[in-house]
Every structure is written in C-alpha cells, then in structure tokens.
C-alpha cells in the first residue's frame, strides 16, 4: 500500500493508531480493531506499519511515559497529603 492510500484513511484513525502504539499496544491488536471497524485487512495492516515506521512515534512514546511518570507523582503527592 502506498503512502497516499494510508493518507486516505481518516486522520482520527491514524491518531488512534499512534496513540495506542505509544501506549504499547501491539500492531496485531490495532490491525484487528481496524478490521473490525470495516477497514480491509491489507489496508489496516499497512496503516499500522506506516505509523509504526514514523520517527515521530519514538517521541510520542517518550512523552507518553513522561506523562505517566508525572501523573504518578501527582497521585503520590495527593495520597501523602491525605
């Protein structure tokens, strides 16, 4: 599948793929969910691979883990005050 075909997929799906890959979801899980939503199998797998190959995904993963760490600090501070 070409990049143009992947771009034809709604941006919200590409964002959803990126967010879930950043959180650690597997390519197979994401492709299965897209297929369940009606995307043809080949197209679904190609979309996930395309997002997975993006250099921006590494940055997204680092940011996601940083947010998780900061949220944990906030939770611990709240518990400590209580």
Secondary structure, DSSP 8 states (H G I E B T S, - for coil): --HHHHHTS-HHHHHHHHHHHHHT--HHHHHHHHHHTT--HHHHHHHHHHHHT-THHHHHHHHHHHHHHHHHHHHHHHHHH-
